[in-house]
Amino acid sequence: MVIIRFRLSEAEPVRLELEMPTSLEKVLPRAAAQAKVELGGYIAIRNGEVVTSDKTVEPDDVIEVFPALSGG
């Protein structure tokens, strides 16, 4: 079961059953919909490393998702 945590939001962690490894770009929209979080730009972290949307998510992963913030 993959766990997705949407940081800097009030959303509870989302737990999704994965039958097989799946790309982050397929998993994240499902998790955001379940958490009722609007998914804009984001930075995803797994095991202390940034994960891009094309990377595979394994069933036992914990993914931390932070909104991408910009400023000047």
Summary of the structure (lengths in Angstrom):
residues: 72
radius of gyration: 11.5
end to end distance: 38.9
largest distance: 42.8
contacts: 179
relative contact order: 0.32
helix: 17%
strand: 36%
